[in-house]
C-alpha cells in the first residue's frame, strides 16, 4: 500500500466511512494490473486507485458493493470469456468478463466497516460499565448526555436510572435508531413508556428491561447482559444503523451487449434510445449498441 493510499484509508476509517479495499493478488499477462495494485471502492461506486482497466473496474465495482452489503471479504476472480474456469470455493466469486482482451485477474475485496456506534446516556455506574465493556467488545461508544444520536448510530442505551430519560428516548426514536434500551425494572419501564405516546413501530424499537435475562446484579454484569443482547440483535436479528455516512447504493443494470452487470455512475457510458436509457461496461459496448440500433 502506498503512503497516499494508507493516508486515505486512515482518513476514511477516522470518518467512519465504509469502503472496500481491493488488492490485486494475481494477474496473468496480458493485463494492465500487477500484484499489489490496490484501490478503494466507496459505497457510491466510485473507485480511487488502480486495479485494472475499465473492464476489470466494472466487475470490481459490482462485487465491492455486494461485499459492503454483507460485510464479507471475497476473492474476485475475473476471467476472459474463453478462459478455463477456476474451481468454485467458499469465499471466492468467479466472474467471466467478455470485455477482457486476455489474462485472468484475482483481486481480494475486503470491506472495512466502521464499528457499531452505541450511544450511552447517564451518569451512573451502569452507564460507565456499559461504556467500558462496550469499548472492550469493539463497539464505538458515544456519550450522548445532552446531544442527539449521531447519524450511523446502531443503538442507544439509557442508563440514567430515573434521571432525564424521556428526552433522550424521544431523540433516539426520532433519529430512527433501531435499538433503544432503557435500564429500568419492568414496572418502571412501562410507566416511562406510557408517558411518551408511542406508535407501534416506536414501541417495537424500545427494549425495557434492556438486556438478556442473566440474573445480573452488579453494574458490570448488567453491562454484560445489555451488550450480549445487542450483539444478538446485530448478528442474529440483522440490526442496522440509522441512515449514516454511507452513500445510497447506486443502481446496477445489465449491459445489453455483453450481459455484464454495470454500476450506474456519472461516468458510466450510456445511450438514450427512443426515450429509454441504456448503460454499458465501456465505450466499446456502447458504440456497438449504437451501430446496432442505427442499422
N, C-alpha and C positions, 0 to 999 in steps of 0.2 A: 504494500500500500504506500503510495506516495505521501509526502508530508501534506500536500494540499488536500488529498482525499481524506487523510487522517483528521485534518482540521475540520473538514466538512462533516465527517461522521460525528466528531465531538460536538460540533455546533448543533446538529440535528438531535443528538441524544440529550443535550442540555435543554433544548427547547421542547422536549417530549414529542417530537415529530416521528411517527412511524415511517420506516423505509425498509427497502430490501437492499442488502449489499450483495452484488453479483460479482463473482470472481471466476475468470476462465481457468479451468484446471487441466484442460486438454484441448488441443487444436490440431487437426490434420490438415496438411497442405493440400490444395491451395485455400488459404483463408487469411483474412487480414488481421485476425486476433491472434494473440500469443498467450501462452500460460502466464498467469499473474496479472494480466489486464483486468481492470475492475471498474465498476460503475455503481452508482446509487440510483435506485428507482423509487420515486415518490408515489404517493397514493393517487396523484392526478395523472400518472402515466409518464411523467417527464423523466428523462434519463440524464444523469450527469456522469461523465466519464466515458470509457470506451470498452466494449466487449465484443465488437464486431460491426460489420456493415449494416445497412438498413434492413436487410432480410433477417439477420440474426436479432437485431434490436426488436423487430416486431414480435418474434417468438418470446424473447426475454421479457418484454413489457407485459404481455398477456399472462405469462406464468408467474411473474412477480406480483401482479395484482391478486392472483389466486393465493399466493403464499401470504400476502398481507391479510387476506380474509381468514385463512385457517391457522395462521401463525406457525406453520410447519416449514422447515427447511426442505429444499428439494434439489436434486441433481438433475438439471435440464440437459438432455441430450438432443442436439439439433442435427438432423441428418438430411443430406440431399434426397430427393425423391427416389433415386435408383440405388441408394446405398443399402447394404445389408443391415438389418435391424439389430439394435442392442437387445440383450435379454431383458425382459421386464423384471425389475426387482423393487422391493419396497423402498420408498424414498426417492425413486427416480421417475422422471417423466420423459418419454420419448416423443419428439415432435418432428415428423417429416416436413421439410421445408422445400417446396418446389422451386423457390427462388434462388436457392444456393447454387453457385456455379460448381461447387465441389468442396470436399473437406468437411468432416464432422467436427462439431464443437461441443464440449461438455462444460457447463457453467454451473457452479454452486450458487444457489439463491438462498440467502439466509435472512429471513425477516428480523428486523430489530424493532421490537415493540416496547414502548415505554412501560415501566412498572405500573401496575394498577394504582391509581391515585385514590387515597382514602382520606376523607375529611373527618377530623375528630373535634368534637365540641365538648368543652367542660374543663373546669379547673379542679379536678378531683383525682384521687389516687387511681381510680379505674381508668379515667381518661389518659393519665400518664402511662399506665401499664399497657393500654391499647396502642398508644403511640410507640412505646419502646419495643414491645413484642412484634407489632406490625412491621416496624422498620427492620427488625432482625429477620422477619419472614420474607423480606424482599418487597414489601409494599412501599409506595411513596406516600409519606404521611404529610398532610396539610392541616395545621392547626387553624380551625376556622373561626375561632371566637371573634365575633363582630364582623365577619365578612361572609359573602355568599360562596357556595362551591364554585371552583374554577371549571371552565369548560374541560371536558375529558374526565371528570370525576366518576369513579366507578361506584363508590359507596360513601355514605356519611353515617357516622356513629355518634350519637348524642349521649354523653355521659355526665350531664350536669347534676343528676340526682335531685331533680326538683327545681333547679335554678335555670331560668332563661331557656326553656325548652321549646316553646311554641314558635318563636320567631325562626330559629334555625331549622325546625321541622318544616315549616312552610317554605323557607328559602330552598331547602333541598328538594322538595316536591316541585316547586316552580322551576327549578333548574333541570328537571327531568331525570334526577338520579334514580336508578332502578333499585337500589338497596339503601333503605333509610332505617337505621337501627336505633331504637330508644332503650337505654338501660333503665329498666323500671320493673316493678312487680307487675303481674298480670292485671291486678285490680287498678293500680295507679296508672298503668299504661293505657288501659281502656278509658279511664277518666280524662287523660290528657287528649287522646284522640277525639273524644266526644266534643271537645271544645273547638276543633278545627273545621267541622263541617266538611268532611272528606267525600270525594267521589269514590266510586268503586275502584277505579284504577289507582287512585292515590292510596286508598287503604291497603290495596294489594302490595304496594311497594314498601310499606312500613312493617318492620318486624319488631314486635314487643310482646313479651320479653325477648330481647335480642340474644342470639347465641344458641348453640346446641345444648341440650339438657345433659350436663355432666355432673351435676351436683356441686358446681363451682361455688366457692365461698370467698376466697381472697381476691384482691384486685388482679393479681397475675393469672389466677385460674379463670376469672371472668373474662379477662382479655383473651385467653386461650380459647374459650368457648365461642366468643364472638368471631375471632379470626378463623376458627375452624369452620363455622357456618359460612363465612364469607368465601373461603376457599371452595367450599362445596358449591356455593352459588355461581362462582366463576367457572369452575372446572366441569361441574355436572349439569347445572341449570343454564349455562351459557349466558350468564350475566355480562352485559356490555356497558362500557362507559357512556356518558352523555355525549351528544354531538360535540366532537372535540376538534383538535387541531388538524386531524386528518382531512384531506380533501374528499369531496364526494366522489365515489368511484366513477370513472369515466365509462362511457358506453363502449361496448365491444360488438363488432359486426363481422360478417363473413365477406371476405374479398370475393366478388362474383367471378373472377378469372381463375385464381389458383386455389380458392377454397380455404385459405388461411384465416384464422381469427385475427382481427385487426382492432387495436385500441384506438378509438377516435380522439385525436388531439388536434390542436390548431395546425400542426404541421403535417397531419396525415393527408396524403394525396387523395383527392376526391373529384367527382364529377356530378353535375346535375343534369339528368336526362328526363325530359318530359315531366318536369316537376318533382321527380324523385331523386334523392341523393344517394350516391354510392361512394364507399371508401375503399382504399386499396393499400396493400402492404408496401407498395413502392410505385415509382413513376412508370416502370415497365408495364405492370399490370394495368395501370390507369390508361396508358397510351394504347395498349392492346384493346381494352374495352371501348375506348373512343373510336378506334378504327372499326371495331365490330358493329357498333350501333350506327356508325356513319354509312357502312356498306349495306 
